[in-house]
Amino acid sequence: MKVLIDTNVALDILLNRIEFYSNSVGIFVMAEKKFVTGYISASAITDIFYIAQRKLGKKSVKEAIKNMLQVFYPATVTDDNIYQALDLELDDFEDSVQYIVGESLSVDYIVTRNTQDFAFGSIPAVTPEQFIETITDKDGTIAISDGQV
């Protein structure tokens, strides 16, 4: 199963946003343990750096992003992706790019806290909490389509 995490989920982890941290870091752990294949768009990485460095400082953010990229694969943003995103004519261009990148990777889910921003598309957008609920059984076992992990 492939997932694309949105900028806000990565920031929840890096900035240790208490209200959202445990579910967001749950996605990180699932990707780290290879239960899912996690991606983050290259364009989101620059946004994450810009936002997080104001709180954590450049050196700390660089290290944190390096650690994050040990788990989430950076997803290339091509010129075609940008043109396709422009054609979507959504209010939030960043979300347009995220969606097109997810589409190009054939991800199963976009994990975001702003699910309404992706309601237009065919890729299900879920919160970290919804994603965890979707792929785990009642006993907490991660269930991946044809079996349990």
Summary of the structure (lengths in Angstrom):
residues: 149
radius of gyration: 14.9
end to end distance: 12.1
largest distance: 44.4
contacts: 461
relative contact order: 0.19
helix: 56%
strand: 15%
